[in-house]
Amino acid sequence: MTHRFPIKEIAIQAGLGTATVDRVINNRAHVSPQTRRRVKAAIAELEQHENQLAARGRRLFFDFVVEAPSRFSRELQRAASEASAMIGSAVCRPRFVVQEVMTEQDVTACLSRIEKRGSDGVCIKARNLPAIASAINSLVRAKIPVVTIVTDIPNSDRLAYVGLDNAGAGRTAAYLVGQAVTSGAGSVLTTKSQSSFLGEGERGDAFGQALAMLRPDLRVIDVSGGSGIHYGTAELIRSQIANLTDLRAVYSMGGGNRAILDVLGGHRLVPDVFISHDLDIENKNLLKSGQISFVLHHDLRIDIRNAYLSFLRFHGLNVPNTSTEVSTVQILSPANLPA
């Protein structure tokens, strides 16, 4: 058993003699399992105390740079605030730069400003573009850790990715379409906010591959680039409406669902199933009213908590080494919609 505390200190914490603790630490014989557990528990308590002392009064500022529709940004800001309360040992203060559309130059300029000003960590949702990856690398060289959220930028020196298993979400959507569209050929409309968001691309690729195996009689028509904003999304759907006369399903990966429904409804197109992502206020209302069938959801608070913990570990604070693995998708319907 490795430790970094003096044997005398562990012995006092455990209420045991130093000789007994020494035998446990050095894995010698003639020690009961109960005693070993007491020593292990004492070391864990000392580590917790050390963490609290190290973090007490420590205030860390984490910057969020997010390209997303405002309905999603609001959910992320709320989750970041709630996740701060879940840390407990340190005072985590989020700061936000959020825009519905951010060009590559917008993002790199923002990251450059953060680098000059200083930050304890940057959490970013942005497109997977070379200049953005380069700006992330510059932050890392300046000893500012970066975590990507929801959509990854893997060719950068980011510390971690937190968020949804996007490929798993795409396969789940394909399964739901296969179950809902019971027979007959037709088209499936898929939409992304931007093709350069890696997460949405992973969803779309996995969806297409899985659907081709489950339902080869259904053809995918992809319409992407509306940024999840009402006007841009609506215009793109209108441009493809002639190809959707046999529409059977919709898989919306990037939002703008009210716009999609408005255009389809104007042409009397009603899909058998409509699948979307994220339980923002728009999707909650559409799900309640039965206008969309399923929302593929994950808890942003857990993602942001994992980001915070990654930053705290980077700064040498002894926090729980919880997993930063990707989140498994939850399938929400009107029947299990949270309050």
N, C-alpha and C positions, 0 to 999 in steps of 0.2 A: 504494500500500500504506500503510495507516494504522498508526501505532504510537505508543507512549507512552514509549519509551526513548530516551536520547541516542544520537546516531549513533555516538559513540565507543564506547559500551557495546555496541552491536550489532556494531560492527566487531571488537572484542576477542572477542566470543562466536563470530563467524563466521570469525575468522582472516583478515580482509580489511582493506584500507585504508579510511579514512573517506571518501575521494573515491569509491571504488567503491560503498560502501554508500549514499552520498548519491545517486549516479546511479540505483541501484535504487529507493530510497525515492521519488524524484521521477519515476520511470518514464521516464528518459532513454534515449537510444539507445546502441548500442555496448556492451551488456552481454549476456553469454551466458546462455542458459537455466539452465545449471548454477550460475552465480553468483547468479542470482535465487533459485534454490531454496535455496542456502546461506544467503542473507539471510533468507528466509522461515523456514527451520528455526531459525536463531539467534533470531529474535523469538519463535517458539513456545517455545523452551527458556527464554528469559528470562521469558515469561509463566508457565511452569510453576514456575520457581524462585520467582517473586513470590507465586504461589498458596501454595506450601509455606511460605514465610516468614510470610505473612499468617495462615495457619491453624494454624501450629505452636503447640501448647499451648492452642489455642482449644477450649473445651468448650462445646457447645451442647446444650440440653435441648429435645427435641421431645415434645409431649404427644399421645397417641392417645386419642380418645374414640370408642368403638365399641359400637354396638348390634348384637349378633349372637349366635347360639348359641355355646356354649363351645367346641365342636369347631372352629369357624371362627376364633374369637378366638385359640385356641392356635396355629393355623397362622399367623395374622397376627403374633403376638408373636414366633414363631420367625423369620419372614421379616424382621421389623424388626431383630432382633439380627444376622442374617446380612448384611443390607443395610448395617448400620453398618460392617462390615469391608470392604465394597466401595467405600467413599468414600475412605479412605486419608489424605486431607490434613487432615481435621478430626475431632475426637472427637465423635461423635454419640451422645447418650444418650437412648433412648426412655423415656417414662413412660406408664403405661396406666391408663385407666378403661374397663373392659369390663363390660357387663351383657347378659344375654340379652334383656331387655326394658327399654327406657328410654322413659319418657313424654317428651312435649315439655318438660315442666317439669324433669324429670331432666336432660335435655341442656342446657337453658339455664342451670340452676343450676350445672352442672359448668363450662360455658364461662365463666360469671361468676367462679367461683373461680379459674380459670386466668388470667383477665384481671387479677384483683387480685394474684395471686402473681407473675405474669410468666412468659413462655415465649419461646423462640426460634422456635417454630412449632407449629401445631396441625394434626394430620391427623385427619379426622373421617369416620366412617361413620354416618350418621344419616338420618332421614326428611326428605323435602323438605317442610318445614312453615314457615309464615311466621315464627313466633317463633324458630325455630332459625336461619333466615336472618338475622334481625335481630341475634341474639347473635353470629353470625359477623361481621357488619358492625361491631359494637362492638369486637370483637377487632382488626379491621383498622384501625379508627380509633386504637386504642391501639398501633399499629405492631407487631402480632403477626400474621404471615402465616398464612393458613389454606389447606390443600389438602384437597379431598374425595377419598375413595378408594372404589372399587368402585361407589358410587352417588353421583350428583352432586346438588348443591343450586345450580342455575344462577342463581337470582335473588338470590344473595348476592354479596358482593364478594370471594369466595374467589380465591386466587392462581391456582390450577390445579385441574383434575381429573386424577387418575391412576387407571388401572384398565382394565377390560375394555370393548371395544366391545360394549355390551349389545344393541343392535339387530342387529348382525352375529351375535351368539350366538343370538338368537331365530330369525333366518333359517336359521342352520345347523341348529338343532334341527328346524325344519320340514322341511328337506331330508332329514334322517335319518329322520324319521317317514315321509315320502313314499316313501323307498326301502325301509323295513322293512315297512310295511303295504302289501303288494303289491296287494291287491284287496279289495273289500267295504267297505260302509259301517260306521259305528260311531262311538264316542265317544273323545275324547282328553281325558284329565284333565290340567289344568295347575294348578300350585300356586305361590303366592307366600307369603313369610313375612309381609309387610305390603304392602298396596297403595300405601302412601305412600312406600315406597322407590322412588325414580325409576328406578334401574337395573333393578329387577325389572319395573317397569311397561313400560320400553322393551323388555325381552326379550319380555314377553307380547304387546305390541302388534305387534311385528315378526313374532313367531311366528304370530299369528292371521292377519295379512295374507298372509304367505307361504303358509301352509297352505291358505288359501281359494283361492289360485291353483293350488297343486299338487294338492290333494286336496279338492275341494269336497264330496265325499261324506262327509268326516269332520267331525263337529261338536265344538266345543271346550266343555268344561265346566270352568269356572274355580272353584277353591276356594282362598281366600286368607285370611290373618289368623292363622295358628297360630304365628307367630314362629319357625318352624323347630324348635320344641320338640316332643318326642314326644307328650305328652298333648294339647296344644292342636291339633296337626296331626291326630292320630288322631280326635279328636272331630269336627272339621270334615269329614274324609273319611267318617266314619260317617253324618253328616247328609245326604250326597249319594249314598249307596251305591245307592239305588233307581234313580238316573239313570245308573248305570255298568254295567248288566247286559250291554251290548254293547261293553265297554271294549276298545280296540285299542292304545292307547299312553298313556304318562305322560311329561309334561315338567315336572320339578320344578325350579323356579327359586329356591326359598328354603330347601331342606333339609328335614329331618325324614323322610328316605327310609325309615328302618327302620320308622317309624310307618305310613307309607303302605303299605309292603309287608305289614306285619302285618295291617292292616285289610283290604286287598284279598285277602290269602291266606285270611283267616278267612271270606271269602265266595266263595272259589274263583275269584277273578278274576285271570287271568294275562295281562298285556298283551304284545303282540308285541314291543314295544320300550319301554325305560325309560331316559330321558335325564335326567341331573342336572348340577349345577354343583359345582366345587371338589373337589380331591383331598385331603379331610381323611381322618382315619383310618377313619371310618364308611364313607365312599364307597369308599375303597380296598378295604376288606374285602368290601363288597357287589359291587364290580366283580370282584374275584378269584373270588368264589363264583358269578358269573354271574347274580346277582339283579338287577343293573342292567346295561344294555347299553353305555352311553357316559357318560363324564364330560366336560363342557365345562370346560376348565381354562385358567388363565393363571398366569404366574409372579408371585406377590405380591412377591418380592424385587426384581424390576425396577420394579414400581409404587412401592414404598417408596423405592428408590434415587432414582427420578425426583422423588419428593416431597422427599427430603433435598436433592437438588441445587437444586430450586426455592427451598428455604429458604436455602441457602448463597448463592445468587445474590442473593436479597433482601437479605442482610446484607452484600453487597459483596465477598464472597470470589470470587476468580477461579477458577471451576470450569468443567469442560467444558459447553458449551452443548448438551447432549444433548436430543433430542426428548422431550417429555412427551406424545406422541400416545398414544391409547388402544391397549391390547394386543389383538392378534388372538387369537381363541379357538383352543385346541388341542383336538383330538378324541382322547380317550383311551379305549381298549378293553382287555379282558384281554390282547390280543395285543401292545400297546405300553405296558403299564403300567410306569412307572419303578420302579426298585428302592426 
